[in-house]
């Protein structure tokens, strides 16, 4: 479960018995929308490593990766190569050679395979896979969360103004926090 979150700072004018001097109240409003992600991108990094004195090559790891995808009926066109790197050791030493790495992106349109996929990748010796989830309606959810945040801030300002025996006037300023808009529930 993910929550689309918006946090706003809202400054509103306050009026007390017709006085016109500028007073204001500043409150924080939050708005949340809960939705399941409908897509994911896995960043998978393959690195040569030594297993019991034998180097497991990037090619062997890539072959295992493709077998895992086939076993889970994930189309191969959803896998793209992002980078291929050869790393030279800083100091040449006998027995230490350049290390190869390859990075892939895997687009998933269903998240049902995510758990078995990551388990099988680990079994295949692929240790680095980062998951980034999203939703097709992210912009819509973000705007809905913003509207809820403004309503929340207005309600807080009205409550505080009432307790201070003043009235809330027009909005003077709105500041939105820059934050990741999706977080785990």
NUROVEX-395111 format. One record per residue: residue number from 1; chain; x, z, y of N, C-alpha, C in turn. Coordinates in Angstrom, 1 decimal. Example, Ala and Ser with C-alpha at 12.3 -4.5 7.8 and 13.67 -1.06 7.14 Angstrom:
<pts>
+-----+-------+--------+--------+--------+--------+--------+--------+--------+--------+--------+
!   n ! chain !   n_xx !   n_zz !   n_yy !  ca_xx !  ca_zz !  ca_yy !   c_xx !   c_zz !   c_yy !
+-----+-------+--------+--------+--------+--------+--------+--------+--------+--------+--------+
!   1 !     A !   13.2 !    7.8 !   -5.7 !   12.3 !    7.8 !   -4.5 !   13.2 !    7.8 !   -3.3 !
!   2 !     A !   12.8 !    7.1 !   -2.2 !   13.7 !    7.1 !   -1.1 !   12.9 !    7.9 !    0.0 !
+-----+-------+--------+--------+--------+--------+--------+--------+--------+--------+--------+
</pts>
This chain:
<pts>
+-----+-------+--------+--------+--------+--------+--------+--------+--------+--------+--------+
!   n ! chain !   n_xx !   n_zz !   n_yy !  ca_xx !  ca_zz !  ca_yy !   c_xx !   c_zz !   c_yy !
+-----+-------+--------+--------+--------+--------+--------+--------+--------+--------+--------+
!   1 !     A !    0.9 !    0.0 !   -1.2 !    0.0 !    0.0 !    0.0 !    0.9 !    0.0 !    1.2 !
!   2 !     A !    0.5 !   -0.8 !    2.2 !    1.3 !   -0.9 !    3.5 !    0.3 !   -0.5 !    4.6 !
!   3 !     A !    0.9 !    0.0 !    5.7 !    0.2 !    0.3 !    6.9 !    0.8 !   -0.5 !    8.0 !
!   4 !     A !   -0.1 !   -1.2 !    8.7 !    0.3 !   -1.9 !    9.9 !    0.1 !   -0.9 !   11.1 !
!   5 !     A !    1.2 !   -0.6 !   11.8 !    1.2 !    0.5 !   12.7 !    1.5 !    0.0 !   14.1 !
!   6 !     A !    0.8 !    0.5 !   15.1 !    1.1 !    0.2 !   16.5 !    1.1 !    1.5 !   17.2 !
!   7 !     A !    2.1 !    1.7 !   18.1 !    2.2 !    2.9 !   18.9 !    2.3 !    2.5 !   20.3 !
!   8 !     A !    1.4 !    3.0 !   21.2 !    1.4 !    2.7 !   22.6 !    1.4 !    3.9 !   23.4 !
!   9 !     A !    2.1 !    3.8 !   24.6 !    2.1 !    4.8 !   25.6 !    1.1 !    4.3 !   26.6 !
!  10 !     A !    0.2 !    5.1 !   27.0 !   -0.8 !    4.7 !   28.0 !   -0.8 !    5.7 !   29.2 !
!  11 !     A !   -0.6 !    5.2 !   30.4 !   -0.7 !    6.0 !   31.6 !   -2.0 !    5.7 !   32.3 !
!  12 !     A !   -2.7 !    6.7 !   32.6 !   -4.0 !    6.5 !   33.2 !   -4.1 !    7.3 !   34.5 !
!  13 !     A !   -4.8 !    6.8 !   35.5 !   -5.0 !    7.5 !   36.7 !   -6.0 !    8.6 !   36.5 !
!  14 !     A !   -5.8 !    9.7 !   37.2 !   -6.8 !   10.8 !   37.2 !   -7.3 !   11.1 !   38.6 !
!  15 !     A !   -8.6 !   11.4 !   38.7 !   -9.2 !   11.7 !   40.0 !   -9.9 !   13.0 !   39.9 !
!  16 !     A !   -9.6 !   13.8 !   41.0 !  -10.2 !   15.2 !   41.0 !  -11.0 !   15.3 !   42.3 !
!  17 !     A !  -12.3 !   15.5 !   42.2 !  -13.2 !   15.7 !   43.3 !  -13.0 !   14.7 !   44.5 !
!  18 !     A !  -12.8 !   13.4 !   44.2 !  -12.7 !   12.4 !   45.2 !  -11.4 !   12.3 !   45.9 !
!  19 !     A !  -10.4 !   13.1 !   45.5 !   -9.1 !   13.0 !   46.1 !   -8.4 !   11.7 !   45.7 !
!  20 !     A !   -7.7 !   11.1 !   46.6 !   -7.1 !    9.8 !   46.4 !   -5.7 !    9.9 !   46.1 !
!  21 !     A !   -5.0 !   11.1 !   46.1 !   -3.6 !   11.1 !   45.8 !   -3.4 !   10.7 !   44.3 !
!  22 !     A !   -2.3 !   10.0 !   44.1 !   -2.1 !    9.4 !   42.8 !   -1.7 !   10.4 !   41.7 !
!  23 !     A !   -2.5 !   10.8 !   40.8 !   -2.2 !   11.6 !   39.7 !   -2.4 !   10.8 !   38.4 !
!  24 !     A !   -1.6 !   11.1 !   37.4 !   -1.8 !   10.3 !   36.2 !   -1.6 !   11.2 !   35.0 !
!  25 !     A !   -2.0 !   10.7 !   33.9 !   -1.7 !   11.4 !   32.6 !   -1.2 !   10.3 !   31.7 !
!  26 !     A !   -0.2 !   10.7 !   30.9 !    0.4 !    9.8 !   29.9 !    0.2 !   10.3 !   28.5 !
!  27 !     A !   -0.3 !    9.5 !   27.7 !   -0.6 !    9.9 !   26.3 !   -0.1 !    8.8 !   25.3 !
!  28 !     A !    0.0 !    9.2 !   24.1 !    0.5 !    8.3 !   23.0 !   -0.7 !    8.0 !   22.1 !
!  29 !     A !   -1.0 !    6.7 !   21.9 !   -2.1 !    6.4 !   21.0 !   -1.5 !    5.6 !   19.8 !
!  30 !     A !   -2.1 !    5.9 !   18.6 !   -1.6 !    5.2 !   17.4 !   -2.8 !    4.5 !   16.8 !
!  31 !     A !   -2.5 !    3.4 !   16.1 !   -3.5 !    2.6 !   15.4 !   -2.9 !    2.2 !   14.1 !
!  32 !     A !   -3.7 !    2.4 !   13.0 !   -3.2 !    2.0 !   11.7 !   -4.2 !    1.1 !   11.0 !
!  33 !     A !   -3.7 !    0.1 !   10.3 !   -4.6 !   -0.7 !    9.4 !   -3.9 !   -0.7 !    8.1 !
!  34 !     A !   -4.6 !   -0.4 !    7.0 !   -4.0 !   -0.5 !    5.7 !   -4.4 !   -1.8 !    5.0 !
!  35 !     A !   -3.4 !   -2.4 !    4.4 !   -3.6 !   -3.6 !    3.6 !   -2.4 !   -3.8 !    2.6 !
!  36 !     A !   -2.8 !   -4.3 !    1.5 !   -1.8 !   -4.6 !    0.4 !   -1.0 !   -5.9 !    0.9 !
!  37 !     A !    0.3 !   -5.9 !    0.7 !    1.1 !   -7.1 !    1.0 !    0.6 !   -8.2 !    0.0 !
!  38 !     A !    0.7 !   -9.5 !    0.5 !    0.3 !  -10.6 !   -0.3 !    1.4 !  -11.5 !   -0.6 !
!  39 !     A !    2.6 !  -11.2 !   -0.2 !    3.8 !  -12.0 !   -0.4 !    5.1 !  -11.2 !   -0.3 !
!  40 !     A !    6.1 !  -11.7 !   -1.0 !    7.4 !  -11.0 !   -1.0 !    8.5 !  -12.0 !   -1.1 !
!  41 !     A !    9.6 !  -11.6 !   -0.5 !   10.8 !  -12.4 !   -0.6 !   11.9 !  -11.4 !   -1.2 !
!  42 !     A !   12.5 !  -11.8 !   -2.3 !   13.6 !  -11.1 !   -2.9 !   14.9 !  -11.7 !   -2.5 !
!  43 !     A !   15.8 !  -11.0 !   -1.9 !   17.1 !  -11.4 !   -1.7 !   18.0 !  -10.9 !   -2.9 !
!  44 !     A !   18.5 !  -11.9 !   -3.7 !   19.2 !  -11.5 !   -4.9 !   20.6 !  -11.9 !   -4.7 !
!  45 !     A !   21.5 !  -11.0 !   -4.9 !   23.0 !  -11.3 !   -4.7 !   23.7 !  -11.1 !   -6.1 !
!  46 !     A !   24.4 !  -12.2 !   -6.5 !   25.1 !  -12.2 !   -7.7 !   26.6 !  -12.1 !   -7.4 !
!  47 !     A !   27.3 !  -11.2 !   -8.1 !   28.7 !  -10.9 !   -7.9 !   29.4 !  -10.9 !   -9.2 !
!  48 !     A !   30.5 !  -11.6 !   -9.3 !   31.3 !  -11.5 !  -10.5 !   31.8 !  -10.0 !  -10.6 !
!  49 !     A !   31.8 !   -9.6 !  -11.9 !   32.3 !   -8.2 !  -12.2 !   32.9 !   -8.1 !  -13.5 !
!  50 !     A !   33.6 !   -7.1 !  -13.7 !   34.4 !   -6.9 !  -15.0 !   33.6 !   -6.0 !  -15.9 !
!  51 !     A !   33.3 !   -6.5 !  -17.1 !   32.6 !   -5.7 !  -18.1 !   33.4 !   -5.6 !  -19.3 !
!  52 !     A !   34.0 !   -4.4 !  -19.5 !   34.9 !   -4.2 !  -20.7 !   36.1 !   -5.1 !  -20.8 !
!  53 !     A !   36.7 !   -5.4 !  -19.7 !   37.9 !   -6.3 !  -19.7 !   37.5 !   -7.8 !  -19.6 !
!  54 !     A !   36.2 !   -8.1 !  -19.6 !   35.8 !   -9.5 !  -19.5 !   35.1 !   -9.7 !  -18.2 !
!  55 !     A !   35.5 !  -10.8 !  -17.4 !   34.8 !  -11.1 !  -16.2 !   33.5 !  -11.8 !  -16.5 !
!  56 !     A !   32.4 !  -11.2 !  -15.9 !   31.1 !  -11.8 !  -16.0 !   31.0 !  -12.7 !  -14.8 !
!  57 !     A !   30.9 !  -14.0 !  -15.0 !   31.0 !  -15.0 !  -13.9 !   29.6 !  -15.1 !  -13.1 !
!  58 !     A !   29.7 !  -15.6 !  -11.9 !   28.5 !  -15.9 !  -11.2 !   27.6 !  -16.9 !  -11.9 !
!  59 !     A !   28.2 !  -17.9 !  -12.5 !   27.5 !  -18.9 !  -13.3 !   26.7 !  -18.3 !  -14.4 !
!  60 !     A !   27.3 !  -17.3 !  -15.1 !   26.6 !  -16.6 !  -16.2 !   25.4 !  -15.8 !  -15.7 !
!  61 !     A !   25.7 !  -15.1 !  -14.6 !   24.6 !  -14.3 !  -13.9 !   23.5 !  -15.2 !  -13.5 !
!  62 !     A !   23.8 !  -16.4 !  -12.9 !   22.8 !  -17.3 !  -12.4 !   22.0 !  -17.8 !  -13.6 !
!  63 !     A !   22.6 !  -18.1 !  -14.7 !   21.9 !  -18.5 !  -15.9 !   20.9 !  -17.5 !  -16.4 !
!  64 !     A !   21.4 !  -16.2 !  -16.4 !   20.5 !  -15.1 !  -16.7 !   19.3 !  -15.0 !  -15.8 !
!  65 !     A !   19.6 !  -15.1 !  -14.5 !   18.5 !  -15.1 !  -13.4 !   17.5 !  -16.2 !  -13.7 !
!  66 !     A !   17.9 !  -17.3 !  -14.0 !   17.0 !  -18.4 !  -14.3 !   16.2 !  -18.2 !  -15.6 !
!  67 !     A !   16.8 !  -17.6 !  -16.6 !   16.1 !  -17.2 !  -17.8 !   15.0 !  -16.2 !  -17.5 !
!  68 !     A !   15.3 !  -15.2 !  -16.7 !   14.3 !  -14.2 !  -16.3 !   13.1 !  -14.8 !  -15.6 !
!  69 !     A !   13.4 !  -15.7 !  -14.7 !   12.3 !  -16.4 !  -13.9 !   11.4 !  -17.2 !  -14.9 !
!  70 !     A !   12.1 !  -17.9 !  -15.8 !   11.3 !  -18.7 !  -16.8 !   10.4 !  -17.8 !  -17.6 !
!  71 !     A !   11.0 !  -16.7 !  -18.1 !   10.2 !  -15.8 !  -19.0 !    9.0 !  -15.2 !  -18.3 !
!  72 !     A !    9.1 !  -15.1 !  -16.9 !    8.0 !  -14.5 !  -16.2 !    7.1 !  -15.6 !  -15.6 !
!  73 !     A !    7.3 !  -16.9 !  -15.9 !    6.6 !  -18.0 !  -15.4 !    6.6 !  -18.1 !  -13.9 !
!  74 !     A !    7.8 !  -17.8 !  -13.3 !    8.0 !  -18.0 !  -11.9 !    8.6 !  -19.4 !  -11.7 !
!  75 !     A !    8.0 !  -20.3 !  -11.0 !    8.5 !  -21.6 !  -10.8 !    9.9 !  -21.6 !  -10.2 !
!  76 !     A !   10.8 !  -22.5 !  -10.7 !   12.2 !  -22.5 !  -10.2 !   12.3 !  -23.0 !   -8.7 !
!  77 !     A !   11.3 !  -23.7 !   -8.2 !   11.3 !  -24.2 !   -6.8 !   11.1 !  -23.0 !   -5.8 !
!  78 !     A !   10.8 !  -21.8 !   -6.3 !   10.6 !  -20.7 !   -5.4 !   12.0 !  -20.0 !   -5.2 !
!  79 !     A !   13.0 !  -20.4 !   -5.9 !   14.3 !  -19.9 !   -5.8 !   15.2 !  -20.8 !   -5.0 !
!  80 !     A !   15.8 !  -20.3 !   -3.9 !   16.7 !  -21.2 !   -3.1 !   18.1 !  -20.4 !   -3.0 !
!  81 !     A !   19.1 !  -21.2 !   -2.9 !   20.4 !  -20.6 !   -2.6 !   20.6 !  -20.5 !   -1.1 !
!  82 !     A !   21.0 !  -19.2 !   -0.7 !   21.2 !  -18.9 !    0.7 !   22.7 !  -19.0 !    1.0 !
!  83 !     A !   23.6 !  -18.6 !    0.1 !   25.0 !  -18.6 !    0.4 !   25.8 !  -18.5 !   -0.9 !
!  84 !     A !   27.0 !  -19.1 !   -0.8 !   28.0 !  -19.0 !   -1.9 !   29.3 !  -18.7 !   -1.3 !
!  85 !     A !   30.0 !  -17.7 !   -1.8 !   31.2 !  -17.2 !   -1.1 !   32.3 !  -16.9 !   -2.2 !
!  86 !     A !   33.5 !  -17.2 !   -1.8 !   34.7 !  -16.8 !   -2.6 !   35.5 !  -15.8 !   -1.7 !
!  87 !     A !   35.7 !  -14.6 !   -2.3 !   36.4 !  -13.6 !   -1.5 !   37.8 !  -13.5 !   -2.1 !
!  88 !     A !   38.8 !  -13.6 !   -1.2 !   40.2 !  -13.5 !   -1.6 !   40.6 !  -12.0 !   -1.3 !
!  89 !     A !   41.3 !  -11.4 !   -2.2 !   41.8 !  -10.0 !   -2.0 !   42.7 !  -10.0 !   -0.8 !
!  90 !     A !   42.7 !   -9.0 !    0.0 !   43.5 !   -8.8 !    1.2 !   45.0 !   -8.9 !    0.9 !
!  91 !     A !   45.4 !   -8.3 !   -0.2 !   46.8 !   -8.3 !   -0.7 !   46.8 !   -8.9 !   -2.1 !
!  92 !     A !   47.7 !   -9.9 !   -2.3 !   47.8 !  -10.5 !   -3.6 !   48.4 !   -9.5 !   -4.6 !
!  93 !     A !   47.8 !   -9.3 !   -5.7 !   48.3 !   -8.4 !   -6.7 !   48.1 !   -9.1 !   -8.1 !
!  94 !     A !   49.0 !   -8.9 !   -9.0 !   48.9 !   -9.5 !  -10.3 !   47.6 !   -9.0 !  -11.0 !
!  95 !     A !   46.9 !   -9.9 !  -11.6 !   45.7 !   -9.6 !  -12.3 !   44.4 !   -9.5 !  -11.5 !
!  96 !     A !   44.6 !   -9.6 !  -10.2 !   43.4 !   -9.5 !   -9.3 !   43.2 !  -10.9 !   -8.7 !
!  97 !     A !   42.1 !  -11.5 !   -9.0 !   41.8 !  -12.8 !   -8.4 !   40.7 !  -12.8 !   -7.4 !
!  98 !     A !   40.4 !  -14.0 !   -6.9 !   39.3 !  -14.1 !   -5.9 !   38.0 !  -13.8 !   -6.6 !
!  99 !     A !   37.0 !  -13.1 !   -5.9 !   35.7 !  -12.8 !   -6.4 !   34.7 !  -13.8 !   -5.9 !
! 100 !     A !   33.8 !  -14.3 !   -6.7 !   32.8 !  -15.2 !   -6.3 !   31.4 !  -14.4 !   -6.2 !
! 101 !     A !   30.7 !  -14.9 !   -5.2 !   29.3 !  -14.3 !   -4.9 !   28.4 !  -15.4 !   -4.6 !
! 102 !     A !   27.1 !  -15.2 !   -4.9 !   26.1 !  -16.2 !   -4.6 !   24.8 !  -15.4 !   -4.2 !
! 103 !     A !   24.2 !  -15.8 !   -3.1 !   23.0 !  -15.2 !   -2.7 !   21.8 !  -16.1 !   -2.7 !
! 104 !     A !   20.7 !  -15.6 !   -3.3 !   19.5 !  -16.4 !   -3.4 !   18.3 !  -15.7 !   -2.7 !
! 105 !     A !   17.3 !  -16.5 !   -2.3 !   16.0 !  -16.0 !   -1.9 !   15.0 !  -16.5 !   -2.9 !
! 106 !     A !   14.1 !  -15.5 !   -3.3 !   13.0 !  -15.8 !   -4.2 !   11.7 !  -15.5 !   -3.6 !
! 107 !     A !   10.9 !  -16.5 !   -3.4 !    9.6 !  -16.3 !   -2.7 !    8.5 !  -16.0 !   -3.8 !
! 108 !     A !    7.8 !  -14.9 !   -3.7 !    6.7 !  -14.6 !   -4.6 !    5.4 !  -14.6 !   -3.8 !
! 109 !     A !    4.4 !  -15.3 !   -4.4 !    3.1 !  -15.3 !   -3.8 !    2.2 !  -14.3 !   -4.5 !
! 110 !     A !    2.6 !  -13.7 !   -5.6 !    1.9 !  -12.7 !   -6.2 !    2.8 !  -11.5 !   -6.5 !
! 111 !     A !    2.4 !  -10.3 !   -6.2 !    3.3 !   -9.2 !   -6.4 !    3.1 !   -8.5 !   -7.8 !
! 112 !     A !    2.3 !   -9.1 !   -8.6 !    2.1 !   -8.6 !  -10.0 !    3.4 !   -8.6 !  -10.8 !
! 113 !     A !    4.3 !   -9.6 !  -10.5 !    5.5 !   -9.8 !  -11.3 !    6.7 !   -9.0 !  -10.7 !
! 114 !     A !    6.5 !   -8.3 !   -9.6 !    7.6 !   -7.7 !   -8.9 !    8.3 !   -6.6 !   -9.8 !
! 115 !     A !    7.5 !   -5.7 !  -10.4 !    8.1 !   -4.6 !  -11.2 !    8.7 !   -5.1 !  -12.4 !
! 116 !     A !    8.1 !   -6.0 !  -13.3 !    8.8 !   -6.5 !  -14.4 !   10.0 !   -7.4 !  -14.0 !
! 117 !     A !    9.9 !   -8.1 !  -12.9 !   11.0 !   -8.9 !  -12.5 !   12.3 !   -8.0 !  -12.2 !
! 118 !     A !   12.1 !   -7.0 !  -11.4 !   13.2 !   -6.2 !  -11.0 !   13.8 !   -5.5 !  -12.2 !
! 119 !     A !   13.0 !   -5.0 !  -13.2 !   13.5 !   -4.4 !  -14.4 !   14.3 !   -5.4 !  -15.2 !
! 120 !     A !   13.8 !   -6.6 !  -15.4 !   14.6 !   -7.6 !  -16.1 !   15.8 !   -8.1 !  -15.4 !
! 121 !     A !   15.8 !   -8.1 !  -14.1 !   17.1 !   -8.4 !  -13.4 !   18.1 !   -7.4 !  -13.7 !
! 122 !     A !   17.7 !   -6.1 !  -13.7 !   18.7 !   -5.0 !  -14.0 !   19.2 !   -5.2 !  -15.4 !
! 123 !     A !   18.3 !   -5.5 !  -16.3 !   18.7 !   -5.6 !  -17.7 !   19.7 !   -6.8 !  -17.9 !
! 124 !     A !   19.6 !   -7.8 !  -17.0 !   20.5 !   -9.0 !  -17.1 !   21.8 !   -8.8 !  -16.4 !
! 125 !     A !   22.0 !   -7.6 !  -15.8 !   23.2 !   -7.3 !  -15.1 !   23.2 !   -7.7 !  -13.7 !
! 126 !     A !   22.1 !   -8.0 !  -13.1 !   22.0 !   -8.3 !  -11.7 !   21.6 !   -7.1 !  -11.0 !
! 127 !     A !   22.5 !   -6.5 !  -10.2 !   22.3 !   -5.2 !   -9.6 !   21.8 !   -5.2 !   -8.2 !
! 128 !     A !   21.8 !   -6.3 !   -7.5 !   21.5 !   -6.3 !   -6.1 !   20.3 !   -7.3 !   -5.8 !
! 129 !     A !   19.1 !   -6.6 !   -5.6 !   17.9 !   -7.4 !   -5.2 !   17.1 !   -6.5 !   -4.2 !
! 130 !     A !   17.0 !   -7.1 !   -3.0 !   16.3 !   -6.4 !   -1.9 !   14.9 !   -7.1 !   -1.7 !
! 131 !     A !   13.8 !   -6.3 !   -1.6 !   12.5 !   -6.8 !   -1.5 !   12.0 !   -6.7 !   -0.1 !
! 132 !     A !   11.5 !   -7.7 !    0.5 !   10.8 !   -7.7 !    1.8 !    9.4 !   -8.2 !    1.6 !
! 133 !     A !    8.4 !   -7.4 !    2.0 !    7.0 !   -7.8 !    1.8 !    6.4 !   -8.1 !    3.1 !
! 134 !     A !    5.3 !   -8.9 !    3.1 !    4.6 !   -9.3 !    4.3 !    3.2 !   -9.6 !    3.9 !
! 135 !     A !    2.4 !  -10.0 !    4.9 !    1.0 !  -10.4 !    4.7 !    0.8 !  -11.6 !    5.5 !
! 136 !     A !   -0.1 !  -12.5 !    5.0 !   -0.4 !  -13.7 !    5.8 !   -1.1 !  -13.4 !    7.1 !
! 137 !     A !   -1.9 !  -12.3 !    7.1 !   -2.6 !  -12.0 !    8.3 !   -1.9 !  -10.9 !    9.1 !
! 138 !     A !   -0.6 !  -10.8 !    9.1 !    0.2 !   -9.8 !    9.8 !   -0.2 !   -9.8 !   11.3 !
! 139 !     A !   -0.3 !  -10.9 !   12.0 !   -0.6 !  -10.9 !   13.4 !   -2.0 !  -10.3 !   13.7 !
! 140 !     A !   -2.9 !  -10.7 !   12.9 !   -4.3 !  -10.2 !   13.0 !   -4.3 !   -8.6 !   12.8 !
! 141 !     A !   -3.6 !   -8.1 !   11.8 !   -3.6 !   -6.7 !   11.6 !   -2.8 !   -6.0 !   12.7 !
! 142 !     A !   -1.8 !   -6.6 !   13.2 !   -1.0 !   -5.9 !   14.3 !   -1.9 !   -5.8 !   15.5 !
! 143 !     A !   -2.7 !   -6.9 !   15.8 !   -3.6 !   -6.8 !   17.0 !   -4.7 !   -5.8 !   16.8 !
! 144 !     A !   -5.2 !   -5.7 !   15.6 !   -6.3 !   -4.7 !   15.3 !   -5.7 !   -3.3 !   15.5 !
! 145 !     A !   -4.5 !   -3.1 !   15.0 !   -3.8 !   -1.8 !   15.2 !   -3.6 !   -1.4 !   16.7 !
! 146 !     A !   -3.2 !   -2.4 !   17.5 !   -3.0 !   -2.2 !   18.9 !   -4.3 !   -1.8 !   19.6 !
! 147 !     A !   -5.5 !   -2.4 !   19.2 !   -6.8 !   -2.1 !   19.8 !   -7.1 !   -0.6 !   19.4 !
! 148 !     A !   -6.8 !   -0.3 !   18.2 !   -7.1 !    1.1 !   17.7 !   -6.2 !    2.1 !   18.5 !
! 149 !     A !   -5.0 !    1.7 !   18.8 !   -4.0 !    2.6 !   19.5 !   -4.5 !    2.8 !   20.9 !
! 150 !     A !   -5.0 !    1.8 !   21.6 !   -5.5 !    1.9 !   22.9 !   -6.8 !    2.8 !   22.9 !
! 151 !     A !   -7.7 !    2.6 !   22.0 !   -8.9 !    3.5 !   21.9 !   -8.4 !    4.9 !   21.6 !
! 152 !     A !   -7.5 !    5.2 !   20.8 !   -7.0 !    6.5 !   20.5 !   -6.4 !    7.1 !   21.8 !
! 153 !     A !   -5.6 !    6.4 !   22.5 !   -5.0 !    6.9 !   23.7 !   -6.1 !    7.2 !   24.8 !
! 154 !     A !   -7.1 !    6.4 !   24.9 !   -8.2 !    6.6 !   25.8 !   -8.9 !    7.9 !   25.5 !
! 155 !     A !   -9.2 !    8.1 !   24.2 !   -9.9 !    9.3 !   23.8 !   -9.1 !   10.6 !   24.1 !
! 156 !     A !   -7.8 !   10.5 !   23.8 !   -6.9 !   11.6 !   24.1 !   -6.9 !   11.9 !   25.6 !
! 157 !     A !   -6.7 !   10.9 !   26.4 !   -6.7 !   11.1 !   27.9 !   -8.0 !   11.7 !   28.4 !
! 158 !     A !   -9.1 !   11.2 !   27.9 !  -10.4 !   11.8 !   28.3 !  -10.6 !   13.2 !   27.9 !
! 159 !     A !  -10.1 !   13.6 !   26.7 !  -10.2 !   15.0 !   26.3 !   -9.3 !   15.9 !   27.2 !
! 160 !     A !   -8.1 !   15.5 !   27.5 !   -7.2 !   16.2 !   28.3 !   -7.7 !   16.3 !   29.8 !
! 161 !     A !   -8.2 !   15.2 !   30.3 !   -8.8 !   15.2 !   31.6 !  -10.0 !   16.1 !   31.7 !
! 162 !     A !  -10.8 !   16.1 !   30.8 !  -12.0 !   17.0 !   30.8 !  -11.6 !   18.4 !   30.8 !
! 163 !     A !  -10.6 !   18.8 !   30.0 !  -10.1 !   20.2 !   30.0 !   -9.5 !   20.6 !   31.3 !
! 164 !     A !   -8.9 !   19.6 !   32.1 !   -8.4 !   19.9 !   33.4 !   -9.4 !   19.7 !   34.5 !
! 165 !     A !  -10.6 !   19.4 !   34.1 !  -11.7 !   19.2 !   35.1 !  -11.5 !   18.1 !   36.1 !
! 166 !     A !  -10.9 !   17.0 !   35.5 !  -10.7 !   15.8 !   36.3 !  -11.3 !   14.6 !   35.5 !
! 167 !     A !  -11.4 !   13.5 !   36.2 !  -11.9 !   12.3 !   35.6 !  -10.8 !   11.2 !   35.3 !
! 168 !     A !  -10.9 !   10.5 !   34.3 !  -10.0 !    9.4 !   33.9 !  -10.4 !    8.2 !   34.7 !
! 169 !     A !   -9.4 !    7.6 !   35.3 !   -9.6 !    6.3 !   36.0 !   -9.1 !    5.1 !   35.3 !
! 170 !     A !   -8.5 !    4.2 !   36.0 !   -8.1 !    2.9 !   35.4 !   -6.7 !    3.1 !   34.7 !
! 171 !     A !   -6.4 !    2.2 !   33.8 !   -5.1 !    2.3 !   33.2 !   -4.0 !    1.8 !   34.2 !
! 172 !     A !   -2.9 !    2.6 !   34.3 !   -1.8 !    2.2 !   35.2 !   -0.7 !    1.5 !   34.4 !
! 173 !     A !   -0.5 !    1.8 !   33.2 !    0.6 !    1.2 !   32.5 !    0.4 !    1.4 !   31.0 !
! 174 !     A !    0.8 !    0.3 !   30.2 !    0.8 !    0.4 !   28.8 !    2.2 !    0.0 !   28.3 !
! 175 !     A !    2.8 !    0.8 !   27.5 !    4.1 !    0.5 !   26.9 !    4.0 !    0.6 !   25.4 !
! 176 !     A !    4.4 !   -0.5 !   24.7 !    4.4 !   -0.5 !   23.3 !    5.8 !   -0.3 !   22.7 !
! 177 !     A !    5.8 !    0.6 !   21.7 !    7.1 !    0.9 !   21.1 !    7.5 !   -0.3 !   20.2 !
! 178 !     A !    8.7 !   -0.7 !   20.2 !    9.2 !   -1.7 !   19.3 !    9.6 !   -1.0 !   18.0 !
! 179 !     A !    8.8 !   -1.3 !   17.0 !    9.0 !   -0.7 !   15.7 !    8.6 !   -1.7 !   14.6 !
! 180 !     A !    9.1 !   -1.5 !   13.4 !    8.7 !   -2.3 !   12.3 !    7.2 !   -2.1 !   12.1 !
! 181 !     A !    6.4 !   -3.2 !   12.0 !    5.0 !   -3.1 !   12.0 !    4.4 !   -2.8 !   10.6 !
! 182 !     A !    5.2 !   -2.9 !    9.6 !    4.8 !   -2.6 !    8.2 !    5.6 !   -1.5 !    7.7 !
! 183 !     A !    5.0 !   -0.5 !    7.1 !    5.7 !    0.6 !    6.5 !    4.9 !    1.0 !    5.2 !
! 184 !     A !    5.6 !    1.6 !    4.3 !    4.9 !    2.1 !    3.1 !    3.9 !    3.2 !    3.4 !
! 185 !     A !    2.8 !    3.2 !    2.7 !    1.8 !    4.3 !    2.9 !    2.2 !    5.5 !    2.1 !
+-----+-------+--------+--------+--------+--------+--------+--------+--------+--------+--------+
</pts>
